[in-house]
Amino acid sequence: MSEDFTNSRILLDEESRLLRTHRKSLPFWQRVGKQKYWLHLSLFLITFMTTTLAGAQWVGKNIDLTNFEIVKKNFAFGLPFSITFLLFLTCHEFGHFFAAMYHSVRASLPYYIPMPPIPILLNIGTFGALIRTRERIPDSTSLFDIGVYGPICGFVIAFGALLYGFATLPPIEYIYQIHPEYQTLGYIPEVRGALFTGKNLLYWLLEQAFHSPRIPPMTEMYHYPFLFAGWLGCFVTALNLLPIGQLDGGHIIYAMFGRKKHRLIARIFLGIIVALGLPTFTEWVVGIACIFANLHFEGFGFPKWVYEVSWGSWIIWAVILARFVKIDHPPVYDEHPLDTKRMILGWISIIIFILCFTPVPFAQLL
């Protein structure tokens, strides 16, 4: 994800244009400018630790932070997940960073955000990463490049992780090591209340292409580090490609179609995610209220298909977008049509969004 600010230090006059031309002629290391290298490195190392610990837990290893010997013994089991997922985040953020440097837009190195274990949240070890652009992006071309190269670079890694994960699936005995109780059954059961991850179109297509009996159900996929890291990469890519505000998708759609069309498209998509989240979110709210009121509530009894397309957290995400990210994109100084190559790349990013989006990323099996 990239973030830019409306408080710009770029002025649209001859002096500023000459300054930008001069800056673009500078060597790359001078365009990078001053960076808090110690902070970026520290955050990366902490995030590497937290994602590795989370990865070990996802493959069924015990991580007791009060017992150093257990942590040391099981730490390495989390490396396939942490290295793969951090590679995805790194390529995504440096896609933004190098595009910003190419256009001489001052930007920070990536800030990695570690995620400690929080009981109410799924622990993947990180809240993601972001860069900060330190001035307003001046024109449509640079806005597009900075917006599009992050998700495209990240998608390449996510796609590669999924391909590798499907190509190297272990035999079913692997899941028996995590769930020994399944071995007595001889198959992997569908357990009511189990966590499952929703299939996106790309995952489904790869599933059909490999067509292997070793492919796990979505209630167990997260125990396979390469599949899980690739799936998470697709999920993060889809979130960033939502064409709203200053998300990557907002940058891309604004640059491709202009401010007026972006305003319309952003509101349509905000309405879509609100509609997707409202049924189950309402059920959550009523259920919590009934707990406090000591009342019995078993849900509204929606048809099964409603639960297959409704994820209550979309409402929370919609509030974050409207309140913090904002729906509208701030204007650029020089709004102009993109060249044909960039328009093609923009449509490719829209296809990537379609491949990566899933209406229900996480839920419990009914």
N, C-alpha and C positions, 0 to 999 in steps of 0.2 A: 504494500500500500504506500502511496506517496501522499504527502500533505503539502499544500502551498498556502500562502498567506496573501490577503488582499492589501496589506500594508506594504506597498511596493517601493523599492528604491530605484526602479527603472523609470525614467522620464522619456516621453516620446518627443524628443527633439534631436537636433543634429549632434549635440554634444554626447547624448546618451547613445546614439547609434554608433558614433565613432568609438565610444568606450567599449561597447559590445563587440564591435569588429576587432578592436585591439585585444580584448580578452580572448576572443576565439583564436587569435593567432598565437597566443601564449602556449608554451609547452603544457602537456596534460597535467604534470605534477603541480604546476602553478595555478591551473584552473581549479584543482581540488581545494586549494586554500587551507585555512587553519581548521584542523579537526581535533576532537578530543579522543585521540587514539586509545588512551588508557581506559576511557569509559566504554567505548565500543568493544574493545577486546575483553574487558571485564564482564560486560553483559553477555557477550557471546560465550565465554567460558562457563558462566553460571547457567546460561540456557542450555549449553551442551550437557552439563551435569544433570539438570532437572529433566531434560528430555530423555537422557539415557536411563535414568532411574524409572521414569514413566514407561519407557519401552520395555524394561525388564519386567515391570508389573504386568504389562499387557500380554507377555508371553508366559505368564503364570509363575514368575519367580517372586519369592518373598523379599521385600525390601523394608527392613526394619531399621529406621534411621537411628535407633538407639543402640544398635548392634553393628559395630563397624565391620566385624568379620563377615557377617551375612551380606552386608552391602558390598564388600570387596569381592566376595565369592560370586555374587550374582550380577555385578555391575556390567560385565562384558556382554551379557545376554541382551542388554538394551541397546547396544551399539548399532545393530542393523537398522533399527527404527530411527534412532537419533541422527545418525550420519545421513540417512536418506532424507529425512524430513528437513533437517537443517540445510542440506544441499539444495533442496527445493526453495526454502525461504531465502537462502543466500543468493541463488540465481535470480529469483524474483526481484529482490531489492536491488541487486547490482545491475539488473536490466534497467531499472529506473535511474540508478546513479550514473551509469555510463552514458545514458541518453541525455541526462541533465548536463553532464560534463561536455558532451559533444556540442550542445547548444549554448554552452557558457552560462548556464543557469546555476547559481550557487546552491549547493545542496550538501547535506550531511551524509556521512557514511551511515549504514543501517544501524538502528537501535534494536537490538534483540530484547524481547520482553520475556523473562523467565516466569514460569507458572508454578508456584508451590502447590502441594496437594491441598485442595479445597474440597471438603466433603460433598457439597452440593453440585460440584462441577466434574465433568469427565476430565481426568488428568492426562493431558498429552505433553505436559512439561513446559509449554510455552503458550503465550497469548499471541504469538506471531512476531512480526518485525515491521519497522517502517523507516522511511527516510524523511527528512524535513527539507523542503526547498526553502531557501532563505530570501527569496524574492518572488514577485509575481511572474508566472510564466508569460512571456510577452506576446506570443503569436500562435496561430492554430497549428502550424507545423511542429514547433517544439512541444506544444501541449500534447499533440497526438503521439509523438515519439516517446516522450517521457511516460505517458500513460500506457502505451501499448506494449513496450518492450519488457516491462515487468511481468505481466501475466503470460506473455508468450514464452519468455525464458523459463519461467516457473513451470508452465504446462509441459514443456519438453522433458523436464526432470520427472514430473508426476507421471507422464505417459510412459517414460522409460522405466520407472519403478514398477508400474503395473505390469508392463510387458515382462520384466525380469521376474516379478512375483508369480505371474501365471506360468512362466516357463520353467520355474524351479520349485513348483509346489511339492512339499514332502508327502509321503504316504499318510494314510489316515491315522497311523499309530502316533503321529506327531500330536494330534489333538487329544489322543488318549492320555498322553503324558500330562496334559493340562487338566483334563476332565477324566480321571480314571473310572468314574462311574459309568461313562459311556461305553467302556470296553465290554462290560457285562451285557450291555444291550446289543452290541455289534453294529451300531449305527449312531449317528448324531441326531438326537431327538430335538423337536421344537418345543422348548419349555416356555410355558406361559409366563410373562413378565420379564423374560430375558431381553437384554439390550440387543437391538439390531441396528444396522446402518443401512440407509436407503441406497439402492442402486441408481447411479447416474447412467446416462445413455452410453458413455464410453465404456464403463465397467461391464454393462450388459453385452455390448458388442464384443469385447474381449472374451467374456465368458462363453459366448457362442462360438467364437473363433477357436478357442482352445478345447472346449467341450471335453473336459477331463473329469473323471469321477473323483479326482482329488480336490476339486474346487469346493471350498467350504461354503456352508450357508452363511447368510449375512449376520446371523446370530453368533458366528464364530470367526468371521473374517478378520476382526481386529486382533486376533492372536497371531496373525501372519504379518510380520513387520513390514515387508516390502509392499504387500497389498494394502495394508493399513496406511502406510506413509503416502503411497501413491493416491489412495482414495482421499486422504486428508488434503493432499495437494490440490486435487480437483475441487474439493469443497471450498478451500480458501480461494482458489482461482475464481470460482463462480461468485462467491461473495464480493470479491474485488471488482468483478466485471458487471455487477449491477449498475445500470446506467443512471445513477443518482448522484447528485452533488459532486464532490471531489474524489469519489472513488475512481479507480482506474477506468471503469466503464463509463463514468461521467465525463472524464477527460476525453475518452475516445469518441463518444457520441456527440459531445459538444464540438469537437474538432471536425468530425465528419459532416454533421448536419446543421451546425449553427446553434445559436442561443435559443431561438424560439422553439425549434423542434426538440431541443434537449429538454426544455421546460415541460413540454407535453409528454415526452417519453418518460421522463423521471417520475411524473405524477401517475402515469399509467402503471409503471412498475411498482411504485410504492403502494398503489391500490391493490395490485395483484398479491404482493406478499402479505398485506393486511388481510385480504380475503383468504389466503392460504392458512393464516395463523388463527383467525378469529374463532372457528368452531372449537378446537381443542384448548385454546387459551381461555375461552369462556368457561369451558368445563373445568379447567384447572382452578380458576378463580372461585367458582361455585363450590368445588370440592374442598378447597382450603377453608372457605367461609363455613362450610358445614362441619368441618373438623373442630373449629373454634366454637361453633354453636352446639356441638355435641349432637349433630343430626346425621342421619343415615343418608348417604348419597352414593349411587353406583354409576353415575354418569347420565348423559342425556339419551343414550341408546342410539347414537348416530349409526347409519349404515356403515358397513365395513369400509367401503370405498372412501368415506370421509376421512377416516383415520389414516388411509393410505396416501392422502394428499394434503393433510392438515398437520402442521407443526406449530405448536403454540409459541415457540421462541421467535417465530417471525414477527410477532407483535413487539417483542422486546427489541429486536433488531430494527424494526420500523421506527420505534421511538428514538433509538440511538441515531439513526440516519437523520430523522427530522430535527432532532434537538442539537446534535453535535456536528454531524457531517454536513447537514443542511441539504435541502432538496435541490436548490438551484446552484448552478456553477457560476462562480464569479467571472466577469467578462475578461477577455484578453484584449490587449491594446490593438493588435492587428488581426482581425478575424478575416480569413480568406479561404477559398476552396482548396482542398488538398489535391495533390497530384494523383494520378491513376494508381501508381504503385502503393501509395499509402491507403487509398480507398480499398484496394484489394486486401491489404493487410488488416484494415479495419473490419472488413467482412469476415476474414478468417478468425479474428478475435470474437466476433459474434457467434460463429460456428463453435468455437471453443467453449463459449458460455453455454450454448445449448448442450454440448457434449458433457459438460461438468455439472450442470445444475440438477439437483434433486429436490423435490418439494418437501420430503421428510428425511433430513440427514440422519437424525437419531430418534429412536422411539423404543418403547417396550412392546414385545410381542403380545398380541391379544390372544 
